[in-house]
């Protein structure tokens, strides 16, 4: 337990440094987390296409091995860096800090951090992000939020993905949302399909709203109109 606390304490210090840097630059950082095969990278490619005309984007890709996902992101024209964790099951704030330094994302941009596919370890590691976004596909079980409560408790938004497959799978959206709110009553929920585009606009609007708040945080206090 003492070793775990020391590891998390060091990570949290790096995360605080990351967050201070990102906030100072008005950069919105989103930590995308899920189990393997949820469709994170496909969703990210479609999201980049949706945002390209309005926002600058950079991506940190986390995987145990290969640079396949970073290559897919770079094919969209967006800068991306691959972080391979080897036997590690998650990104940590130190890794992400080095990735941010290498990428040097533009001020007022959006930084997506695609974490290693895992619903356990990434829950405990703050990376300096503004929000954790947990992605759950309809090919998984409705009880995932109950089996992995720490992740769903840590997330601000749950995306139910691959909804185009709902007619072909035994999956209850209502039960999934109910289970997620048992562990996190404040969690917001979006439903979408990266393949058909259904729900994608609502996701992009959520990002734009979160990005606007990041920009407000960058303004001097006297520049923010109270009550607006």
C-alpha positions as MATLAB code, in Angstrom:
seq = 'XXXXXXXXXXXXXXXXXXXXXXXXXXXXXXXXXXXXXXXXXXXXXXXXXXXXXXXXXXXXXXXXXXXXXXXXXXXXXXXXXXXXXXXXXXXXXXXXXXXXXXXXXXXXXXXXXXXXXXXXXXXXXXXXXXXXXXXXXXXXXXXXXXXXXXXXXXXXXXXXXXXXXXXXXXXXXXXXXXXXXXXXXXXXXXXXXXXXXXXXXXXXXXXXXXXXXXXXXXXXXXXXXXXX';
ca = [
       0.000    0.000    0.000;
       2.821    2.419    0.843;
       4.503    1.755   -2.522;
       1.196    2.309   -4.334;
       0.661    5.607   -2.504;
       4.177    6.752   -3.382;
       3.652    5.892   -7.067;
       0.327    7.753   -7.192;
       1.770   10.721   -5.299;
       4.579   11.095   -7.826;
       2.120   10.672  -10.694;
      -0.194   13.312   -9.248;
       2.671   15.800   -9.036;
       3.456   15.276  -12.731;
      -0.268   15.512  -13.521;
      -0.499   18.848  -11.707;
       2.401   20.161  -13.816;
       0.703   18.921  -17.002;
      -2.594   20.515  -15.992;
      -0.987   23.859  -15.171;
       0.754   23.935  -18.563;
      -2.392   22.941  -20.461;
      -4.581   25.427  -18.589;
      -2.120   28.244  -19.195;
      -2.289   27.536  -22.920;
      -6.070   27.097  -23.042;
      -5.634   23.517  -24.263;
      -8.495   21.122  -23.605;
      -7.112   17.657  -22.786;
      -9.455   14.672  -22.938;
      -8.404   11.239  -21.659;
     -10.227    8.573  -23.710;
     -10.494    5.277  -21.846;
     -12.170    1.962  -22.644;
     -11.666   -1.767  -22.877;
      -9.867   -3.070  -26.003;
     -11.950   -3.109  -29.166;
     -14.450   -0.414  -28.181;
     -13.650    1.615  -31.284;
     -11.696    4.481  -29.691;
      -9.379    5.076  -32.643;
     -12.160    4.921  -35.229;
     -14.187    7.374  -33.168;
     -11.143    9.617  -32.829;
     -10.591    9.705  -36.600;
     -14.233   10.686  -37.169;
     -14.024   13.273  -34.381;
     -10.966   14.875  -35.949;
     -12.818   15.126  -39.254;
     -15.756   16.753  -37.456;
     -13.595   19.321  -35.661;
     -10.961   19.980  -38.334;
     -12.486   23.176  -39.701;
     -12.820   24.799  -36.266;
     -10.196   23.524  -33.844;
      -6.537   22.541  -33.898;
      -6.071   18.992  -32.632;
      -3.136   16.869  -31.442;
      -3.175   13.275  -30.203;
      -1.200   11.152  -27.750;
      -1.672    7.461  -28.558;
      -1.103    4.873  -25.851;
      -0.612    1.170  -26.562;
       1.537   -1.608  -25.194;
       3.105   -2.185  -28.610;
       2.999   -1.003  -32.285;
       2.460    2.470  -33.717;
      -0.565    1.465  -35.778;
      -3.018    3.849  -34.137;
      -0.695    6.863  -34.344;
      -0.238    6.147  -38.052;
      -4.024    6.168  -38.518;
      -4.264    9.520  -36.763;
      -1.394   11.072  -38.715;
      -3.149   10.040  -41.935;
      -5.838   12.620  -41.056;
      -3.167   15.351  -41.095;
      -3.173   15.766  -37.311;
       0.080   15.524  -35.300;
       0.236   12.405  -33.140;
       2.829   10.697  -30.977;
       2.805    7.024  -30.030;
       3.662    6.073  -26.446;
       4.302    2.349  -26.000;
       4.031    1.137  -22.430;
       5.514   -2.344  -22.977;
       4.225   -4.497  -20.132;
       2.484   -1.475  -18.592;
      -1.324   -1.386  -18.701;
      -1.831    2.390  -18.718;
      -0.316    5.759  -19.503;
       1.001    7.828  -16.610;
       1.401   11.573  -16.219;
       5.176   11.488  -16.699;
       4.821    9.741  -20.075;
       2.138   12.195  -21.136;
       4.212   15.173  -20.028;
       7.060   14.075  -22.294;
       4.589   13.479  -25.132;
       3.133   16.980  -24.715;
       6.636   18.452  -24.763;
       7.397   16.586  -28.000;
       4.070   17.418  -29.673;
       3.965   21.039  -28.498;
       0.207   21.375  -29.147;
      -0.968   24.815  -30.220;
      -2.535   27.180  -27.717;
      -6.347   26.974  -27.634;
      -6.288   23.494  -29.197;
      -7.720   20.112  -28.214;
      -5.396   17.335  -27.040;
      -6.821   13.825  -27.162;
      -5.070   11.196  -25.059;
      -6.076    7.719  -26.213;
      -5.196    5.523  -23.269;
      -4.254    1.847  -23.338;
      -7.333   -0.369  -23.695;
      -8.036   -1.236  -20.062;
     -10.868   -0.375  -17.670;
      -8.829   -0.958  -14.500;
      -5.402    0.697  -14.231;
      -6.074    3.986  -16.095;
      -8.792    4.884  -13.581;
      -6.230    5.586  -10.863;
      -3.824    7.682  -12.927;
      -4.545   11.370  -13.407;
      -2.753   12.573  -16.554;
      -3.548   16.259  -16.147;
      -6.622   16.012  -18.366;
      -9.732   18.151  -18.035;
     -12.065   15.160  -18.426;
     -11.963   11.386  -18.570;
     -14.298   10.062  -21.267;
     -15.162    6.374  -20.982;
     -16.282    4.596  -24.149;
     -18.470    1.506  -23.889;
     -19.588   -0.271  -27.052;
     -22.887   -2.101  -27.363;
     -20.957   -5.318  -27.996;
     -19.998   -5.288  -24.310;
     -22.181   -6.012  -21.286;
     -24.558   -3.657  -19.488;
     -22.824   -4.527  -16.214;
     -19.413   -3.082  -17.186;
     -19.989    0.009  -14.982;
     -20.676   -2.269  -12.004;
     -17.687   -4.525  -12.722;
     -15.297   -1.588  -13.177;
     -16.798    1.103  -10.933;
     -13.589    3.104  -10.391;
     -13.361    3.963  -14.086;
     -16.982    4.998  -14.445;
     -16.809    6.955  -11.194;
     -13.759    8.844  -12.482;
     -15.316    9.685  -15.864;
     -17.305   12.831  -16.599;
     -18.818   11.418  -19.786;
     -19.779    7.938  -20.965;
     -20.090    7.339  -24.703;
     -22.189    4.350  -25.708;
     -20.612    3.492  -29.049;
     -21.484    1.328  -32.059;
     -25.203    1.982  -31.649;
     -25.697    0.977  -35.296;
     -25.275   -2.609  -34.011;
     -28.140   -2.386  -31.492;
     -30.592   -4.295  -33.733;
     -28.117   -7.187  -33.833;
     -27.035   -7.523  -30.196;
     -28.696   -8.188  -26.861;
     -27.862   -4.905  -25.135;
     -29.997   -2.541  -23.050;
     -28.985    1.115  -23.292;
     -31.309    2.049  -20.415;
     -29.851   -0.607  -18.100;
     -26.308    0.468  -18.964;
     -27.047    4.102  -18.154;
     -28.772    3.084  -14.911;
     -25.747    1.014  -13.862;
     -23.344    3.845  -14.702;
     -25.361    6.278  -12.592;
     -25.389    3.876   -9.663;
     -21.628    4.387   -9.382;
     -21.542    7.973  -10.688;
     -24.821    9.939  -10.495;
     -23.249   12.949  -12.245;
     -21.982   11.109  -15.336;
     -23.223   12.468  -18.658;
     -24.104   10.065  -21.470;
     -23.951   10.280  -25.254;
     -24.897    7.585  -27.765;
     -23.248    7.442  -31.170;
     -22.047    5.434  -34.123;
     -18.741    6.362  -35.701;
     -19.669    4.229  -38.712;
     -22.965    5.949  -39.570;
     -22.276    9.307  -37.929;
     -25.394    9.148  -35.751;
     -24.798   11.128  -32.555;
     -21.391   12.379  -33.703;
     -22.501   16.016  -33.878;
     -23.642   15.945  -30.236;
     -20.206   14.598  -29.226;
     -18.439   17.326  -31.190;
     -20.683   19.968  -29.623;
     -19.782   18.620  -26.179;
     -16.089   18.981  -27.043;
     -16.595   22.531  -28.324;
     -18.405   23.519  -25.119;
     -15.654   21.987  -22.971;
     -13.042   23.738  -25.126;
     -14.801   27.078  -24.653;
     -14.597   26.582  -20.888;
     -10.879   25.836  -21.182;
     -10.489   29.132  -23.036;
     -12.339   30.993  -20.296;
      -9.938   29.489  -17.776;
      -7.044   31.010  -19.704;
      -8.454   34.565  -19.532;
      -7.337   36.946  -16.763;
      -9.919   37.029  -13.988;
     -10.928   40.629  -14.733;
     -11.726   39.628  -18.348;
     -14.417   37.124  -17.365;
     -17.862   38.681  -17.067;
     -19.417   37.466  -13.853;
     -22.776   35.769  -14.190;
     -22.627   35.437  -17.968;
];
